[in-house]
């Protein structure tokens, strides 16, 4: 005489859901957290100008703090050095003009450094 052990269907479904959930959690845990932005590098005097005048809108790592238009991480891929210089001098949109706050040399330093961000 043979005794058959039958697992109810409900337990098989729940077991499958548990296994799928654990597999999903394992995959998600492998993702880890997002990479931290690289610290800013560049001439120290240019970084000082940036930190004193630009961080409040553009962030400590160029990531932008007020939407995508303030993200400067790859601004050199979108704008030329001259266009960046003009934007700093004249402002536009929500950005104020800096022609009266910064010297022409400081604006040139910022524009040159930002144009390298690609």
C-alpha distances in whole Angstrom, upper triangle without the diagonal:
4,7,10,13,16,19,22,24,27,26,26,30,31,30,31,34,34,34,37,39,39,40,43,44,44,46,48,49,50,52,54,58,60,63,66,69,71,74,78,80,83,87,87,90,88,85,87,89,85,84,87,87,84,81,81,80,79,77,77,75,77,73,75,75,76,74,74,77,78,76,78,75,76,79,81,79,80,84,87,88,91,89,88,91,92,89,90,94,93,90,88,86,85,86,90,92,93,96,98,96,95,98,98,97,94,93,93,91,88,88,88,85,83,84,82,79,77
4,6,10,12,16,19,21,24,23,22,26,27,26,28,31,31,31,33,35,35,36,39,40,40,42,45,45,46,49,51,54,57,59,62,66,68,71,74,76,80,83,83,86,85,81,84,85,82,80,84,84,80,77,78,77,75,73,73,71,73,70,72,71,72,70,70,74,74,72,74,72,72,76,77,75,76,80,83,85,88,85,84,87,88,85,86,90,90,86,85,82,81,83,86,89,89,93,95,92,92,94,94,93,90,89,90,87,85,85,85,82,80,80,79,75,73
4,6,10,13,15,18,21,20,20,23,24,23,25,28,28,28,31,33,33,34,37,38,38,40,42,43,44,47,48,51,54,57,60,63,65,68,72,74,77,81,81,84,82,79,81,83,79,78,81,81,78,75,75,74,73,71,71,69,70,67,69,69,70,68,67,71,72,69,72,69,70,74,75,73,74,78,81,83,86,83,82,85,86,83,84,87,87,84,82,80,79,80,83,86,87,90,92,90,89,92,92,91,88,87,87,85,82,83,83,80,78,78,77,73,71
4,6,10,12,15,18,16,16,20,21,20,22,25,25,25,27,30,30,31,33,35,35,37,39,40,41,44,46,49,51,54,57,60,63,66,69,71,75,78,78,81,79,76,78,80,76,75,78,78,75,72,72,71,70,68,68,66,67,64,66,65,66,64,64,68,69,66,69,66,67,70,72,70,71,75,78,79,82,80,78,82,83,80,81,84,84,81,79,76,75,77,80,83,84,87,89,86,86,89,89,88,85,84,84,82,79,79,79,77,74,75,73,70,68
4,7,10,12,15,13,13,17,18,17,19,22,22,22,25,26,26,28,30,31,32,34,36,37,38,41,42,45,48,51,54,57,60,62,66,68,72,75,75,78,76,73,75,77,73,72,75,75,72,69,68,67,66,64,65,63,64,61,63,62,63,61,61,65,65,63,66,63,64,67,69,67,68,72,75,77,79,77,75,79,80,77,77,81,81,77,76,73,72,74,77,80,80,84,86,83,83,86,86,85,82,81,81,79,76,76,77,74,72,72,71,67,66
4,6,9,12,11,11,14,15,15,16,19,20,20,22,24,25,26,28,30,30,32,34,35,37,39,41,44,46,49,52,55,58,61,64,67,70,74,74,76,74,71,73,75,71,70,73,73,70,67,66,65,64,62,63,61,62,59,60,60,61,59,59,62,63,61,63,61,62,65,67,65,66,69,73,74,77,75,73,77,78,74,75,79,78,75,73,71,70,71,75,77,78,82,83,81,81,84,84,83,80,79,79,77,74,74,75,72,69,70,69,65,64
4,6,8,7,7,10,12,11,13,16,16,17,19,21,21,23,25,26,27,29,31,32,33,36,37,40,43,46,49,52,55,57,61,63,67,70,70,73,71,68,70,71,68,66,69,69,66,63,63,62,61,59,59,57,59,55,57,56,57,55,55,59,59,57,60,58,59,62,64,62,63,66,69,71,74,71,70,73,74,71,72,75,75,71,70,67,66,67,71,74,75,78,80,77,77,80,80,79,76,75,76,74,71,71,71,68,66,67,65,62,60
4,5,6,7,9,10,11,13,15,16,17,19,20,22,23,25,26,27,29,31,32,34,36,38,40,43,46,49,52,55,58,61,63,67,70,70,73,71,68,70,71,67,66,69,68,65,62,62,61,60,58,59,57,58,55,56,55,56,54,54,58,59,57,59,57,58,61,63,61,62,66,69,71,73,71,69,72,73,70,71,74,74,70,68,66,65,66,70,73,74,77,79,77,76,79,80,79,76,74,75,73,70,70,71,68,66,67,65,62,60
4,5,5,6,9,10,11,12,14,15,17,18,20,21,23,24,26,27,29,30,32,34,36,38,41,44,47,50,53,55,58,61,64,68,68,71,68,65,68,68,65,64,66,66,63,60,59,58,57,56,56,55,56,52,53,53,53,51,51,55,56,54,57,55,56,58,61,58,59,63,66,68,70,68,66,70,70,67,68,72,71,67,66,63,62,64,67,70,71,74,76,74,74,77,77,76,73,72,73,71,68,68,68,66,63,64,63,59,57
4,5,5,6,8,10,11,12,14,15,16,18,20,21,23,24,26,27,28,31,32,34,36,39,42,45,48,51,53,56,59,63,66,66,69,66,63,65,66,63,61,64,64,60,57,57,56,55,53,54,53,54,50,51,50,51,49,49,53,54,52,55,53,54,57,59,57,57,61,64,66,69,66,64,68,68,65,66,69,69,65,63,60,59,61,65,68,69,72,74,72,72,75,75,74,71,70,71,69,66,66,67,64,61,62,61,58,56
4,5,5,6,8,10,10,12,14,15,16,18,20,21,22,24,26,27,29,31,32,35,37,41,43,46,49,52,55,58,61,65,65,67,65,62,64,65,62,60,63,63,60,57,56,55,54,53,53,52,53,49,51,50,51,49,49,53,53,51,54,52,53,56,59,57,57,61,64,66,68,66,64,67,68,65,66,69,69,65,64,61,60,61,65,68,68,72,74,71,71,74,74,74,70,69,70,68,65,65,66,63,61,62,60,57,55
4,6,5,6,9,10,11,12,14,15,16,18,20,21,23,24,26,27,29,31,34,36,39,42,46,48,51,54,57,60,64,64,67,64,61,64,65,61,60,63,63,59,56,56,55,54,52,53,51,52,49,50,50,50,48,48,52,53,50,53,51,52,55,57,55,56,59,62,64,67,64,63,66,67,64,65,68,68,64,63,60,59,61,64,67,68,71,73,71,70,73,73,73,70,68,69,67,64,64,65,62,59,60,59,55,54
4,5,5,6,9,10,11,12,14,15,16,18,20,21,22,24,26,28,30,32,34,38,40,43,46,49,52,55,58,62,62,64,62,59,61,62,59,57,60,60,57,54,53,52,51,49,50,49,49,46,47,47,47,45,45,49,50,48,50,48,49,52,54,52,53,56,60,62,64,61,60,63,64,61,62,65,65,61,60,57,56,58,61,64,65,68,70,68,68,71,71,70,67,66,66,65,61,62,62,59,57,58,57,53,51
4,5,5,6,9,10,10,12,14,15,16,18,20,21,22,24,26,28,30,33,36,39,42,45,47,50,53,57,60,60,63,60,57,59,60,57,55,58,58,55,52,51,50,49,48,48,47,48,44,46,45,46,44,44,48,48,46,49,47,48,51,54,52,52,56,59,61,63,61,59,62,63,60,61,64,64,60,59,56,55,56,60,63,63,67,68,66,66,69,69,69,66,64,65,63,60,60,61,58,56,57,56,52,50
4,5,5,6,9,10,11,12,14,15,17,18,20,21,23,25,27,29,32,35,38,41,44,47,50,52,56,59,59,62,60,57,59,60,57,55,58,58,55,52,52,51,50,48,48,47,48,44,46,46,47,45,45,48,49,47,49,47,48,51,53,51,52,56,59,61,63,61,59,63,64,60,61,65,64,61,59,57,56,57,60,63,64,67,69,67,66,69,69,69,65,64,65,63,60,60,61,58,55,56,55,51,50
4,5,5,6,8,10,11,12,14,15,17,18,20,21,23,25,28,30,33,37,39,42,45,48,51,54,58,58,61,58,55,58,59,55,54,57,57,53,51,50,49,48,46,47,45,46,43,44,44,45,43,42,46,47,45,47,45,46,49,51,49,50,53,56,58,61,58,57,60,61,58,59,63,62,59,57,55,54,55,58,61,62,65,67,65,65,67,67,67,64,62,63,61,58,58,58,56,53,54,53,49,47
4,5,5,6,9,10,10,12,14,15,16,18,20,21,24,26,28,31,34,37,40,43,46,49,52,56,56,58,56,53,55,56,52,51,54,54,51,48,47,46,45,43,44,42,43,40,41,41,42,40,40,43,44,42,45,42,44,47,49,47,48,51,54,56,59,56,54,58,59,55,56,60,59,56,54,52,51,52,55,58,59,63,64,62,62,65,65,64,61,60,60,59,56,56,56,53,51,52,51,47,46
4,5,5,6,9,10,11,12,14,15,16,19,20,22,24,27,30,33,36,39,42,45,48,51,55,55,57,55,52,54,55,52,50,53,53,50,47,47,46,45,43,43,42,43,40,41,41,42,40,40,44,44,42,44,42,44,47,49,47,48,51,54,56,59,56,54,58,59,56,56,60,60,56,55,52,51,52,55,58,59,62,64,62,61,64,64,64,60,59,60,58,55,55,56,53,51,52,50,47,45
4,5,5,6,9,10,11,12,14,15,17,19,21,24,26,29,32,35,38,41,44,47,50,54,54,56,54,51,54,55,51,50,53,53,50,47,47,46,45,43,43,41,42,39,41,41,42,40,40,44,44,42,44,41,43,46,48,46,47,51,53,55,58,56,54,57,58,55,56,60,60,56,55,52,51,52,56,58,59,62,64,62,61,64,64,63,60,59,59,57,54,55,55,52,50,51,49,46,44
4,5,5,6,9,10,11,12,14,16,17,20,22,24,27,31,33,36,39,42,45,48,52,52,55,52,49,52,53,49,48,51,51,48,45,45,44,42,40,41,39,40,37,38,38,39,37,37,41,41,39,41,39,40,43,45,43,44,47,50,52,55,53,51,54,55,52,53,57,57,53,52,49,48,49,53,56,56,60,61,59,59,61,61,61,58,56,57,55,52,52,52,49,47,48,47,43,41
4,5,5,6,9,10,11,12,14,16,18,20,22,26,28,31,34,37,40,43,46,50,50,52,50,47,49,50,47,46,49,49,45,42,42,41,40,38,38,37,38,35,36,36,37,35,35,39,39,37,39,37,39,42,44,42,43,46,49,51,54,51,49,53,54,51,51,55,55,51,50,47,46,47,51,53,54,58,59,57,57,59,59,59,56,54,55,53,50,50,51,48,46,47,45,42,40
4,5,5,6,9,10,10,12,15,16,19,22,25,28,31,33,36,39,42,45,49,49,52,50,47,49,50,47,45,48,49,45,42,42,42,40,38,38,36,38,35,37,36,38,36,36,40,40,37,40,37,39,42,44,42,43,47,50,51,54,52,50,53,54,51,52,55,55,52,51,49,47,48,51,54,54,58,60,57,57,59,59,59,55,54,55,53,50,50,51,48,45,47,45,42,40
4,5,5,6,9,10,11,13,15,18,21,23,27,30,32,35,38,41,44,48,48,51,49,46,48,49,46,45,48,48,45,42,42,41,39,37,38,36,37,34,36,36,37,35,35,39,39,36,38,36,37,40,42,40,41,45,48,49,52,50,48,52,53,50,50,54,54,51,50,48,47,47,51,53,54,57,59,56,56,58,58,57,54,53,54,52,49,49,49,46,44,45,43,40,38
4,5,5,6,9,10,11,14,16,18,21,24,27,30,33,36,39,42,46,46,48,46,43,46,47,43,42,45,45,42,39,39,38,36,34,35,33,34,31,33,33,34,32,31,35,36,33,35,33,34,37,39,38,39,42,45,47,49,47,45,49,50,47,47,51,51,48,46,44,43,44,47,50,50,54,56,53,53,55,55,55,52,50,51,49,46,46,46,43,41,42,41,37,36
4,5,5,6,9,10,12,14,17,20,23,26,28,31,34,37,41,44,44,47,45,42,44,45,42,40,43,43,40,37,37,37,35,33,33,31,33,30,32,31,33,31,31,35,35,32,35,32,34,37,39,38,39,42,45,46,49,47,45,48,49,46,47,50,50,47,46,44,42,43,46,49,49,53,55,52,52,54,54,53,50,49,50,48,45,45,46,43,41,42,40,37,35
4,5,5,6,9,11,14,17,19,22,25,28,31,34,36,40,43,43,46,44,41,44,45,42,41,44,44,41,38,38,38,36,34,33,31,33,30,33,33,35,33,32,36,36,33,35,32,34,37,39,37,39,42,45,46,49,47,45,48,50,47,47,51,51,48,47,45,44,44,48,50,50,54,55,53,52,54,55,53,50,49,50,48,45,45,45,42,40,42,40,36,35
4,5,5,7,10,13,15,17,21,24,26,29,32,34,38,42,42,45,43,40,42,43,40,39,42,42,39,36,37,36,34,32,32,30,31,28,30,31,33,30,30,33,33,30,32,30,31,34,36,34,36,39,42,43,46,44,42,46,47,44,45,48,49,46,45,43,42,42,45,48,48,51,53,51,50,52,52,51,48,47,47,45,43,43,43,40,38,39,37,34,32
4,5,5,7,10,12,15,18,21,24,27,30,32,36,39,40,42,40,37,39,41,37,36,39,39,36,33,34,33,31,29,29,27,28,25,27,28,29,27,27,31,30,28,30,27,29,32,34,33,34,37,40,41,44,42,40,43,45,42,42,46,46,43,42,40,39,39,42,45,45,48,50,48,47,50,50,49,46,45,45,43,40,41,41,38,36,37,35,32,30
4,5,6,9,12,14,17,21,23,26,29,32,35,39,39,41,40,36,39,40,37,35,39,39,36,33,34,33,31,29,28,26,28,25,28,28,30,29,28,32,31,29,30,28,30,33,35,34,35,38,41,42,45,43,41,44,46,43,43,46,47,44,43,41,40,40,43,45,45,49,50,48,47,50,50,49,45,45,45,43,40,41,41,38,36,37,35,32,31
4,5,9,12,13,17,20,22,25,28,30,34,37,38,40,39,36,38,40,36,35,39,39,36,33,34,33,31,29,28,26,28,25,28,29,31,29,28,32,31,28,30,27,28,32,33,32,34,37,39,40,44,42,40,43,45,42,42,46,46,43,43,41,40,40,43,45,45,48,50,48,47,49,49,48,45,44,44,42,39,40,39,36,35,36,34,30,29
4,7,8,11,14,17,19,22,25,28,31,35,35,38,36,33,35,37,33,32,36,36,33,30,31,30,28,26,25,23,24,22,24,25,27,25,24,28,28,25,26,23,25,28,30,29,30,33,36,37,40,38,36,39,41,38,38,42,43,40,39,38,36,36,40,42,42,45,47,44,43,46,46,44,42,41,41,39,36,36,36,33,31,32,31,27,26
4,7,9,12,15,17,20,23,26,29,33,33,36,34,31,33,35,31,30,33,34,31,28,29,28,26,24,23,21,23,20,23,24,26,25,24,28,27,24,25,22,24,28,30,29,30,33,36,37,40,38,36,39,40,38,37,41,42,39,38,37,35,35,38,41,40,44,45,42,42,44,44,43,40,39,40,37,35,35,35,32,30,32,30,27,26
4,6,9,12,15,17,21,23,27,30,30,33,31,28,30,31,28,27,30,30,27,24,25,25,23,20,20,18,20,17,20,20,23,21,21,24,23,21,22,20,22,25,27,27,28,31,33,34,37,35,33,36,37,34,34,38,39,35,35,34,32,32,35,37,37,40,42,39,38,41,41,40,37,36,37,34,32,32,33,29,28,29,28,24,24
4,6,9,12,15,18,21,24,28,28,30,28,25,27,29,25,24,27,28,24,22,23,22,20,17,17,15,16,14,16,17,20,19,18,21,20,17,19,16,18,21,24,23,24,27,30,30,33,32,29,32,34,31,31,35,35,32,32,30,29,29,32,34,34,37,39,36,35,38,38,37,34,33,33,31,28,29,29,26,24,26,24,21,20
4,6,9,12,15,17,21,24,25,27,25,22,25,26,23,22,26,26,23,20,22,21,19,16,15,13,15,13,16,18,20,19,18,21,20,16,17,14,17,20,22,21,23,26,28,28,32,30,27,30,32,30,29,33,34,31,31,30,29,28,31,33,32,35,37,35,33,36,36,34,31,31,31,29,26,27,27,23,22,23,21,18,18
4,6,9,12,15,18,22,22,24,22,19,21,23,20,19,22,23,20,17,19,19,16,13,12,10,12,11,14,15,19,18,18,20,18,15,16,13,16,19,21,21,23,25,27,27,30,29,26,28,31,28,27,31,32,29,30,29,27,26,29,31,30,33,34,32,30,33,33,32,28,28,29,26,23,25,25,21,20,22,20,17,17
4,6,9,12,15,18,19,21,19,16,19,20,17,16,20,20,17,15,17,16,13,11,10,7,9,8,12,14,17,17,16,18,15,12,12,9,13,15,17,18,20,21,23,23,26,25,22,25,27,24,24,27,29,26,27,26,25,23,26,27,26,29,31,28,27,29,29,28,25,24,25,22,20,21,21,17,16,18,17,13,14
4,6,9,12,16,16,19,17,14,17,19,16,15,19,20,17,15,18,18,15,12,10,7,10,10,14,16,19,19,18,19,17,14,13,10,13,15,17,18,20,21,23,22,25,25,22,24,27,25,23,27,29,27,28,28,26,25,27,28,26,29,31,28,26,28,28,26,23,23,23,21,18,20,19,16,15,17,15,12,13
4,6,10,13,13,16,14,11,14,16,13,13,16,18,15,13,16,17,14,11,8,6,9,11,14,16,20,20,19,20,17,15,13,11,14,16,17,19,21,22,23,22,25,25,21,23,26,24,22,26,28,26,27,28,26,24,25,26,25,27,29,26,24,26,26,24,21,21,22,19,17,19,18,14,14,17,15,13,15
4,7,10,10,13,11,8,11,13,10,10,14,15,13,12,15,16,12,11,8,6,8,11,13,16,19,20,19,19,16,14,12,10,13,14,15,17,19,19,20,18,22,22,18,20,23,21,19,22,25,23,25,25,24,21,23,23,21,24,26,23,21,22,22,20,17,18,18,15,13,15,15,11,11,14,12,10,13
4,7,8,11,10,8,11,13,11,12,15,17,15,14,18,19,15,14,11,10,11,14,17,19,22,23,21,21,19,16,14,12,14,15,15,18,20,20,20,18,21,22,18,19,23,22,20,23,26,24,26,28,26,23,25,25,22,24,26,23,21,22,22,19,17,17,17,14,13,15,13,10,11,13,11,10,13
4,6,9,7,7,10,11,11,12,15,16,15,15,19,19,16,16,13,12,13,16,18,21,23,24,23,22,19,17,14,13,15,15,14,17,19,19,18,16,19,20,17,17,21,20,18,21,24,23,26,27,26,23,24,23,21,22,24,21,18,19,19,16,14,15,14,10,10,12,11,7,10,12,10,10,14
4,6,5,6,9,10,11,12,14,16,16,16,20,21,18,18,15,15,15,19,20,23,25,27,25,24,21,20,17,16,18,18,17,20,22,20,19,16,19,21,18,17,21,21,18,20,24,23,26,28,27,24,24,23,20,21,23,20,17,17,17,14,12,14,13,9,10,12,11,8,11,14,12,13,17
4,5,5,6,9,10,10,12,14,15,15,19,20,18,17,14,14,16,19,21,22,25,27,26,25,22,21,18,18,20,20,19,23,24,23,22,19,22,23,20,19,23,22,19,21,25,24,27,29,27,24,24,23,20,21,22,19,16,17,18,15,12,15,15,11,11,15,14,11,14,16,15,16,19
4,5,5,6,9,10,11,12,14,15,18,19,18,17,15,16,16,20,21,23,25,27,26,25,22,21,18,19,21,20,20,23,24,22,21,18,20,21,18,17,20,20,17,19,22,22,25,27,26,22,22,20,17,18,19,16,13,13,14,11,9,12,12,9,10,13,13,11,14,16,16,17,21
4,5,5,6,9,10,11,11,13,16,17,15,15,13,14,13,17,18,20,22,24,23,21,18,18,15,16,17,16,16,20,20,19,18,15,17,18,15,14,17,17,14,16,19,19,22,24,23,19,19,18,15,16,17,15,12,12,13,10,7,9,10,6,6,10,10,8,10,13,13,13,17
4,5,5,6,8,10,10,10,14,15,13,12,10,11,11,15,16,18,20,22,21,20,17,16,14,14,16,16,16,20,21,20,19,17,19,20,16,16,19,18,15,18,21,20,22,24,22,19,19,19,16,18,19,16,14,15,16,14,11,12,13,9,8,12,12,9,11,14,13,13,17
4,5,5,6,9,10,10,13,15,14,13,11,13,14,17,17,19,21,23,23,22,19,19,16,17,20,19,20,23,24,22,22,19,21,22,18,17,20,19,16,18,21,20,23,25,23,19,19,18,15,17,18,14,12,14,16,14,10,12,14,11,10,14,15,12,14,17,17,17,21
4,6,5,6,8,10,12,14,13,13,12,14,13,17,17,18,20,22,22,20,17,17,15,17,19,17,18,22,22,20,20,17,18,19,15,14,17,16,12,14,17,16,20,22,20,16,16,15,12,13,14,11,9,11,12,11,7,9,11,9,8,11,13,11,12,15,16,16,20
4,5,5,5,7,10,11,9,10,9,10,10,13,13,14,16,18,18,17,13,14,12,13,16,14,16,19,19,18,18,16,17,17,13,13,16,14,11,14,17,15,18,19,18,14,14,14,12,14,16,12,11,13,14,13,9,10,12,10,7,10,12,10,10,14,14,14,17
4,6,6,5,8,11,10,9,7,10,10,13,13,14,16,19,19,18,15,15,13,15,18,17,19,22,22,21,22,19,21,21,17,17,19,17,14,17,19,18,20,21,19,16,16,17,14,17,17,14,13,16,17,16,13,13,16,13,11,14,16,13,13,17,17,16,20
4,6,7,9,11,11,11,10,13,13,16,15,15,17,20,21,20,16,17,16,18,21,19,21,24,24,23,23,21,22,21,18,17,19,17,14,16,18,17,20,21,18,15,14,15,12,15,15,11,11,14,16,15,12,13,16,14,12,15,17,15,15,19,20,19,22
4,6,7,9,10,11,11,13,12,15,13,14,15,18,19,17,14,15,14,17,19,17,19,22,21,20,21,18,19,18,15,14,16,14,11,13,15,13,16,17,15,12,11,11,9,12,12,9,9,12,14,15,11,11,14,13,11,13,16,15,14,17,19,18,21
4,6,6,6,7,9,11,9,11,10,11,12,14,15,13,10,11,11,13,16,14,16,19,18,17,19,17,18,17,13,14,15,13,10,13,14,12,14,15,13,10,11,12,10,14,15,12,11,15,16,16,12,12,14,13,10,12,15,13,12,15,17,15,18
4,5,5,4,5,8,8,10,8,9,11,14,15,14,10,11,11,13,16,15,18,20,20,19,21,20,21,20,16,17,19,16,14,17,18,15,17,17,15,12,13,15,14,17,18,15,15,18,20,19,15,15,18,16,13,15,17,15,13,17,18,16,19
4,6,6,8,11,10,11,9,7,9,13,14,14,10,12,13,15,18,17,20,22,22,21,23,22,23,21,18,19,20,17,15,17,18,15,16,16,13,11,12,15,14,18,18,15,16,20,21,22,18,17,20,19,16,18,20,18,16,20,21,19,21
4,6,9,11,9,9,6,5,6,9,11,10,7,9,10,13,16,14,18,20,18,18,21,20,21,19,16,17,18,14,13,16,16,13,13,13,10,9,11,13,13,17,18,16,17,20,21,22,18,17,19,19,15,16,19,17,15,18,20,17,19
4,7,8,5,6,4,6,7,9,10,9,5,6,7,9,12,11,15,17,16,16,18,17,19,17,14,16,17,14,12,16,17,14,14,14,12,10,13,15,14,18,19,17,17,20,20,20,17,16,18,17,13,14,17,14,12,15,16,13,16
4,5,5,6,5,6,9,11,12,12,8,8,9,10,14,14,17,19,18,19,21,20,22,20,17,19,20,17,16,19,20,17,18,18,15,14,16,18,17,21,22,19,19,22,23,22,19,18,20,18,15,17,18,16,14,17,17,14,17
4,6,7,8,9,13,15,15,15,12,11,11,11,15,15,17,20,20,20,22,21,23,22,18,20,22,19,17,21,22,20,21,21,19,17,18,20,19,22,23,20,19,22,23,22,18,18,20,18,15,17,18,15,14,17,17,14,17
4,5,8,10,13,14,14,15,11,9,9,8,11,13,15,17,18,18,20,19,22,21,17,19,22,19,18,21,23,20,22,22,20,18,20,21,20,23,25,22,21,23,24,22,19,19,20,17,14,16,17,13,12,15,14,11,14
4,6,9,11,12,11,11,8,6,5,5,9,9,12,14,14,15,17,16,19,17,14,16,18,16,15,18,20,17,18,18,17,15,17,18,18,21,23,20,19,21,22,21,18,16,18,16,12,13,15,12,9,13,12,9,12
4,7,9,9,9,10,7,5,6,6,9,11,14,15,15,16,19,19,21,19,16,19,21,18,17,21,22,19,19,18,17,16,18,20,20,23,25,23,22,25,25,24,21,20,21,19,16,17,18,15,13,15,15,12,13
4,6,6,7,7,4,4,7,8,11,11,15,16,15,16,19,19,21,18,16,18,19,16,15,19,19,16,16,15,13,12,15,18,18,21,23,21,21,24,24,24,21,19,21,20,16,17,19,16,13,16,17,14,15
4,6,8,9,7,7,10,12,15,15,18,20,19,19,22,22,24,21,18,21,21,18,17,20,20,17,17,15,13,12,15,18,19,22,23,21,22,25,26,26,23,21,23,22,18,19,22,20,17,20,21,17,19
4,7,8,6,8,11,14,16,15,19,20,18,19,22,22,23,21,18,20,20,17,17,20,19,15,14,12,10,11,14,17,18,22,23,21,22,25,26,27,24,22,24,24,20,20,23,21,18,20,22,19,20
4,6,6,7,11,13,14,14,18,18,16,18,21,22,23,20,18,21,21,17,18,21,20,16,15,13,11,12,16,19,20,24,25,24,24,27,28,28,25,23,25,25,21,21,23,22,18,20,21,18,19
4,5,5,9,10,11,11,15,15,13,15,18,20,21,18,16,19,20,16,17,21,20,16,15,13,13,13,17,19,21,24,26,25,25,27,27,27,25,22,24,23,20,19,21,20,16,17,19,15,16
4,6,8,11,11,10,13,14,11,12,16,17,18,15,13,16,16,12,14,17,16,13,11,10,10,10,14,16,18,20,23,22,22,24,24,25,22,19,21,21,17,16,19,18,14,16,18,15,15
4,6,9,11,9,13,14,13,13,16,17,18,15,13,15,16,12,12,16,16,12,12,11,10,9,12,15,16,19,21,19,19,22,22,23,20,17,19,19,15,15,18,16,13,15,16,14,15
4,6,8,8,11,12,11,13,16,16,18,16,13,16,17,14,14,18,18,15,15,14,14,13,16,18,18,21,23,22,21,23,23,23,20,18,19,19,15,15,17,15,11,13,14,11,12
4,5,5,8,10,10,10,13,13,15,13,10,14,15,12,13,16,17,15,15,15,15,13,16,17,17,19,22,20,19,21,20,20,18,15,16,15,12,11,13,11,8,10,11,8,9
4,6,8,9,10,12,14,14,17,16,13,16,18,16,16,20,21,18,19,19,19,17,20,21,20,23,25,23,22,24,23,22,20,18,18,17,13,13,14,11,9,10,10,6,7
4,5,6,7,9,11,12,16,14,12,15,17,15,16,20,21,19,19,19,20,18,21,21,21,23,26,25,23,24,23,22,20,18,18,17,14,13,13,11,8,8,8,5,4
4,5,5,6,9,10,12,10,8,12,14,12,13,16,17,15,16,16,17,15,18,18,18,20,23,22,20,21,20,20,18,15,15,15,12,10,11,10,7,7,8,6,6
4,5,5,6,7,11,10,8,12,14,13,14,17,18,17,18,19,20,18,20,20,19,21,24,23,21,21,19,19,18,15,14,14,12,9,9,9,6,4,6,5,5
4,6,8,10,13,12,11,15,16,15,17,20,20,19,19,20,21,20,22,22,22,24,27,26,24,25,23,23,21,19,18,18,15,13,13,13,10,8,8,7,5
4,7,10,12,9,9,13,14,13,15,18,18,17,16,17,19,17,20,20,20,22,25,25,23,24,22,22,21,18,18,18,16,13,14,14,11,9,11,10,8
4,7,8,6,6,10,10,10,12,15,15,14,14,16,18,16,18,17,18,19,22,22,20,21,19,19,18,15,14,15,13,10,11,12,9,7,10,10,10
4,5,5,6,9,10,11,12,14,15,15,16,19,20,18,19,18,18,18,22,22,20,20,17,17,17,14,12,14,12,9,9,11,9,6,9,11,11
4,5,5,6,9,10,11,12,14,15,16,19,20,17,18,16,16,16,20,19,17,16,14,13,13,11,9,10,9,5,6,9,8,5,9,11,12
4,5,5,6,9,10,10,12,13,15,18,20,17,17,15,15,14,18,19,16,16,13,13,14,11,9,12,11,7,9,12,11,9,12,14,15
4,5,5,6,9,10,10,11,12,15,17,14,15,14,14,14,18,19,17,17,14,16,15,12,11,13,12,8,11,13,11,9,13,14,15
4,5,5,6,9,10,10,11,14,15,12,13,12,12,13,16,16,14,15,13,14,13,9,9,11,9,5,8,10,8,7,11,11,13
4,5,5,6,9,10,12,15,16,13,13,11,10,10,14,14,12,12,9,11,10,6,6,9,8,5,8,11,9,9,13,14,16
4,5,5,6,8,10,13,15,12,12,9,10,9,13,14,13,13,11,13,13,9,10,13,11,9,12,14,12,12,16,17,19
4,6,5,5,7,10,11,8,9,8,9,10,13,14,13,14,13,15,14,10,11,14,11,9,13,14,12,12,16,16,17
4,6,5,9,12,12,8,8,6,6,7,11,10,9,11,10,12,10,7,9,11,9,8,12,13,11,12,16,15,18
4,6,9,13,13,10,9,5,5,4,8,9,8,10,9,11,10,7,10,12,11,10,13,15,14,15,18,19,21
4,7,10,11,9,7,4,7,7,10,11,12,13,12,15,14,11,13,16,14,13,16,18,16,17,21,21,23
4,7,8,5,5,4,7,9,11,12,12,15,14,17,15,12,15,17,14,13,17,18,15,17,20,19,21
4,6,5,7,7,11,12,15,15,16,18,18,20,19,15,18,20,17,16,19,20,17,18,21,20,22
4,6,8,10,13,16,17,18,19,22,21,24,22,18,21,22,19,18,22,22,19,20,23,22,23
4,6,10,12,15,17,16,18,21,21,23,21,18,21,22,19,18,22,22,19,21,24,22,23
4,7,9,12,14,13,14,17,18,20,17,14,17,18,15,15,19,19,16,18,21,19,21
4,6,9,10,10,12,15,16,18,16,13,17,18,15,15,19,19,17,19,22,21,24
4,6,7,8,10,12,12,15,13,11,14,16,14,14,17,18,17,18,22,21,24
4,5,5,6,9,10,12,10,8,12,13,11,12,16,16,15,17,20,20,23
4,6,6,7,7,11,10,8,11,13,12,13,16,17,17,18,21,22,25
4,6,7,9,12,11,11,14,16,15,16,19,20,20,22,24,25,28
4,7,10,12,10,10,13,14,13,15,18,18,18,21,23,23,26
4,7,8,6,6,10,11,10,12,15,15,16,18,20,21,24
4,5,5,6,9,10,11,12,14,16,16,18,20,22,25
4,6,5,6,9,10,10,12,14,15,16,19,20,23
4,5,5,6,9,10,10,12,14,15,17,19,22
4,5,5,6,9,10,11,12,14,16,17,21
4,5,5,6,9,10,10,12,14,16,19
4,5,5,6,9,10,10,13,15,18
4,6,5,6,9,10,11,13,16
4,6,5,6,8,10,11,14
4,6,5,6,9,10,13
4,6,5,7,9,12
4,5,5,7,10
4,5,5,9
4,5,7
4,6
4
